[in-house]
Amino acid sequence: MEYETVDGQDVPVVGLGTWRTSGRTCRNAVATALALGYRHVDTAQAYDNERDVGRAIAAADVDREEVFLTTKVRPMHRSADAIRGSVHESLARLGTDYVDLLLIHWPNPLASTAEVMGALSDLRDEGATRHVGVSNFDRDQLQTARRVSRAPAVADQVQFHPFNPQTELLDYCREADVLLTAYSPLAHGGLVDDHVLTQIGRKYGKTPAQVALRWVVQHDGVVAIPKATSRDHLEQNLDVFDFSLTETEMALVERPSRVRTGVSMLRGRLGV
Ligand SMILES: NC(=O)c1ccc[n+]([C@@H]2O[C@H](COP(=O)([O-])OP(=O)(O)OC[C@H]3O[C@@H](n4cnc5c(N)ncnc54)[C@H](OP(=O)(O)O)[C@@H]3O)[C@@H](O)[C@H]2O)c1
């Protein structure tokens, strides 16, 4: 495993996403992932699976302290009190005293960024989270969040894959020392049979999904949280550190496309 560092803490470059998994499927995925060596798990209040994620972590033969655990606050929680209450409920569901990273899930135009970041900062001061950050914030929104936040906003979790390389945001994140967490790194499954990735993968004995993940994690300052439920996929997604793409291959893989990005988002929303 390789690591990026935020505010002195190592973050495993590949973590496990858990959107659209719950119940036994979620518990099995998290348990298998931890047994295989994953030490970074992503959940959210909106996923309705914090209890399953927490149970799987508690049951695993791994200390809680070894796992970098992220959860995200529903953007409908706008006031400091609502945010605080919801985070304490998350911790109870997760069965832990703290998370490693607490994010606001989406910018809410009706919310005061100062109040939201103030609430996250208070939760950090109290020890409910080690670090705070944001999700789905564009460059300007991230800049504002960093300016008004007492605790450093250390991460922005955004969609990041070869069809959506987030060039402007990534440049800013690197300048500002903000970690970019790549969600939907496989374009919600839309990249797993991509012909360019298939061709490049042949050279390295890797699947298209592994080439996509390699492309993601080969960017400095980026970590990825692919979601997988089968052992085969979970294993594959960890096995991306024994090869590197050449500069030419990195350029071939990157094909910015609003249409393909939109299709992958739609797949996500529709659950297909
Ligand atoms: N902050 C946000 O707003 C936000 C939004 C979206 C997602 N996220 C986070 O990011 C995580 C990942 O994003 P995502 O769930 O949208 O999609 P993704 O990770 O891009 O793709 C997941 C899909 O790819 C399949 N897959 C995984 N590994 C594979 C492999 N090696 N070979 C072939 N297929 C493979 C999975 O199948 P199986 O399940 O069958 O293994 C699943 O269908 C989410 O789970 C969530 O934690 C955050």
The ligand as an SDF file (V2000), in Angstrom:
LIG
                    3D

 48 52  0  0  0  0  0  0  0  0999 V2000
  -19.0340   12.1530   -2.0270 N   0  0  0  0  0  0  0  0  0  0  0  0
  -19.9410   11.7700   -2.8980 C   0  0  0  0  0  0  0  0  0  0  0  0
  -20.8830   12.5040   -3.2580 O   0  0  0  0  0  0  0  0  0  0  0  0
  -19.8280   10.3990   -3.5090 C   0  0  0  0  0  0  0  0  0  0  0  0
  -20.5690   10.0900   -4.6700 C   0  0  0  0  0  0  0  0  0  0  0  0
  -20.4120    8.8270   -5.2380 C   0  0  0  0  0  0  0  0  0  0  0  0
  -19.5630    7.9060   -4.6320 C   0  0  0  0  0  0  0  0  0  0  0  0
  -18.8750    8.2180   -3.4870 N   0  0  0  0  0  0  0  0  0  0  0  0
  -17.9790    7.2340   -2.8070 C   0  0  0  0  0  0  0  0  0  0  0  0
  -17.1050    6.6710   -3.7820 O   0  0  0  0  0  0  0  0  0  0  0  0
  -17.2700    5.2540   -3.7890 C   0  0  0  0  0  0  0  0  0  0  0  0
  -16.9850    4.6760   -5.1750 C   0  0  0  0  0  0  0  0  0  0  0  0
  -17.8010    5.2400   -6.1640 O   0  0  0  0  0  0  0  0  0  0  0  0
  -18.9860    4.4250   -6.8900 P   0  0  0  0  0  0  0  0  0  0  0  0
  -19.5790    3.4680   -5.9290 O   0  0  0  0  0  0  0  0  0  0  0  0
  -19.8680    5.4500   -7.4950 O   0  0  0  0  0  0  0  0  0  0  0  0
  -18.3340    3.6920   -8.1190 O   0  0  0  0  0  0  0  0  0  0  0  0
  -16.9520    3.0310   -8.5840 P   0  0  0  0  0  0  0  0  0  0  0  0
  -16.0920    2.6930   -7.4380 O   0  0  0  0  0  0  0  0  0  0  0  0
  -16.4160    3.9030   -9.6450 O   0  0  0  0  0  0  0  0  0  0  0  0
  -17.4930    1.6920   -9.2890 O   0  0  0  0  0  0  0  0  0  0  0  0
  -18.1430    0.6880   -8.5570 C   0  0  0  0  0  0  0  0  0  0  0  0
  -18.5860   -0.4060   -9.5160 C   0  0  0  0  0  0  0  0  0  0  0  0
  -17.4510   -1.0030  -10.1270 O   0  0  0  0  0  0  0  0  0  0  0  0
  -17.4620   -2.4000   -9.8790 C   0  0  0  0  0  0  0  0  0  0  0  0
  -16.0800   -2.8120   -9.6470 N   0  0  0  0  0  0  0  0  0  0  0  0
  -15.2830   -2.5280   -8.5870 C   0  0  0  0  0  0  0  0  0  0  0  0
  -14.0650   -3.0320   -8.7470 N   0  0  0  0  0  0  0  0  0  0  0  0
  -14.0640   -3.6810   -9.9410 C   0  0  0  0  0  0  0  0  0  0  0  0
  -13.1030   -4.4200  -10.6560 C   0  0  0  0  0  0  0  0  0  0  0  0
  -11.8660   -4.5920  -10.1960 N   0  0  0  0  0  0  0  0  0  0  0  0
  -13.4560   -4.9540  -11.8640 N   0  0  0  0  0  0  0  0  0  0  0  0
  -14.6990   -4.7740  -12.3630 C   0  0  0  0  0  0  0  0  0  0  0  0
  -15.6680   -4.0840  -11.7260 N   0  0  0  0  0  0  0  0  0  0  0  0
  -15.3500   -3.5390  -10.5200 C   0  0  0  0  0  0  0  0  0  0  0  0
  -18.3090   -2.6150   -8.6450 C   0  0  0  0  0  0  0  0  0  0  0  0
  -18.8470   -3.9280   -8.6940 O   0  0  0  0  0  0  0  0  0  0  0  0
  -19.0780   -4.8920   -7.4310 P   0  0  0  0  0  0  0  0  0  0  0  0
  -19.7630   -4.0790   -6.3670 O   0  0  0  0  0  0  0  0  0  0  0  0
  -19.9070   -5.9650   -8.0010 O   0  0  0  0  0  0  0  0  0  0  0  0
  -17.7480   -5.4000   -6.9480 O   0  0  0  0  0  0  0  0  0  0  0  0
  -19.3500   -1.5220   -8.8230 C   0  0  0  0  0  0  0  0  0  0  0  0
  -20.3530   -1.9370   -9.7150 O   0  0  0  0  0  0  0  0  0  0  0  0
  -18.7170    5.0740   -3.3140 C   0  0  0  0  0  0  0  0  0  0  0  0
  -19.0040    3.7600   -2.9370 O   0  0  0  0  0  0  0  0  0  0  0  0
  -18.7570    6.0750   -2.1910 C   0  0  0  0  0  0  0  0  0  0  0  0
  -18.1040    5.5710   -1.0230 O   0  0  0  0  0  0  0  0  0  0  0  0
  -18.9860    9.4600   -2.9380 C   0  0  0  0  0  0  0  0  0  0  0  0
  1  2  1  0
  2  3  2  0
  2  4  1  0
  4  5  1  0
  4 48  2  0
  5  6  2  0
  6  7  1  0
  7  8  2  0
  8  9  1  0
  8 48  1  0
  9 10  1  0
  9 46  1  0
 10 11  1  0
 11 12  1  0
 11 44  1  0
 12 13  1  0
 13 14  1  0
 14 15  2  0
 14 16  1  0
 14 17  1  0
 17 18  1  0
 18 19  2  0
 18 20  1  0
 18 21  1  0
 21 22  1  0
 22 23  1  0
 23 24  1  0
 23 42  1  0
 24 25  1  0
 25 26  1  0
 25 36  1  0
 26 27  1  0
 26 35  1  0
 27 28  2  0
 28 29  1  0
 29 30  1  0
 29 35  2  0
 30 31  1  0
 30 32  2  0
 32 33  1  0
 33 34  2  0
 34 35  1  0
 36 37  1  0
 36 42  1  0
 37 38  1  0
 38 39  2  0
 38 40  1  0
 38 41  1  0
 42 43  1  0
 44 45  1  0
 44 46  1  0
 46 47  1  0
M  CHG  2   8   1  16  -1
M  END
$$$$
